[in-house]
Every structure is written in structure tokens, then in C-alpha cells.
Amino acid sequence: MSRVAGKQAHEWLSVLERLLALFTHTSTRGLVYISCVTSSVVPAVIGVVTFAALDGPGYYAHLEKWAFEETRVILRFYAYFFAIAVVQTVSFLLFVSSM
């Protein structure tokens, strides 16, 4: 990949990261809200655990100064980020549809 193409890919990955963050933040808060409304701890536990599963490794990567300028590293991290976002969003939508 050329240097210009790599820079453009990283710029688009930052857009992807913001979209994934939008979904995870919304889903987490939605799960906690559903937990409050239904008096069930299950949605809140799912929200907190999945958020911690994302935020913890993210902060660890920051502390350890992972080489996010390397495409291989950032793609692996975003694949993990995407998987957590899917679990959270699907969980939220399932709980909403069961209300």
C-alpha cells in the first residue's frame, strides 16, 4: 500500500472508530436504561461488561503505546471493536424488542 493510500485508510478508520463509538455508547446507555425500567440487572450487566471489555483493552493499548500507525495493528483492534459493538447493539435491540 502506498504511503498516500495508507494515510487515507487511517483517516477513514478514524471515521469508522467514531461510528463504532456512537453505537457502543448508545447501546451501553440503552442497556442501563432498560435495566432501570424493567428492574432486571441482566441488561445493565451486559452493557457494563461489554463496555469494560472495550474500554479496558483500549486504555491498555494507549498505555503500552501500541503501533496504531501500522495497518495490521489497527485493523485487528478495530475488528475487536466491531465485534464488541455488534454484541452490544444486538443485545440492546433484543431487549428493546422484548419490552
C-alpha positions, 0 to 999 in steps of 0.5 A, spaced: 500 500 500 502 506 498 504 511 503 498 516 500 493 510 500 495 508 507 494 515 510 487 515 507 485 508 510 487 511 517 483 517 516 477 513 514 478 508 520 478 514 524 471 515 521 469 508 522 472 508 530 467 514 531 461 510 528 463 504 532 463 509 538 456 512 537 453 505 537 457 502 543 455 508 547 448 508 545 447 501 546 451 501 553 446 507 555 440 503 552 442 497 556 442 501 563 436 504 561 432 498 560 435 495 566 432 501 570 425 500 567 424 493 567 428 492 574 432 486 571 440 487 572 441 482 566 441 488 561 445 493 565 450 487 566 451 486 559 452 493 557 457 494 563 461 488 561 461 489 554 463 496 555 469 494 560 471 489 555 472 495 550 474 500 554 479 496 558 483 493 552 483 500 549 486 504 555 491 498 555 493 499 548 494 507 549 498 505 555 503 500 552 503 505 546 501 500 541 503 501 533 496 504 531 500 507 525 501 500 522 495 497 518 495 490 521 495 493 528 489 497 527 485 493 523 485 487 528 483 492 534 478 495 530 475 488 528 475 487 536 471 493 536 466 491 531 465 485 534 464 488 541 459 493 538 455 488 534 454 484 541 452 490 544 447 493 539 444 486 538 443 485 545 440 492 546 435 491 540 433 484 543 431 487 549 428 493 546 424 488 542 422 484 548 419 490 552 
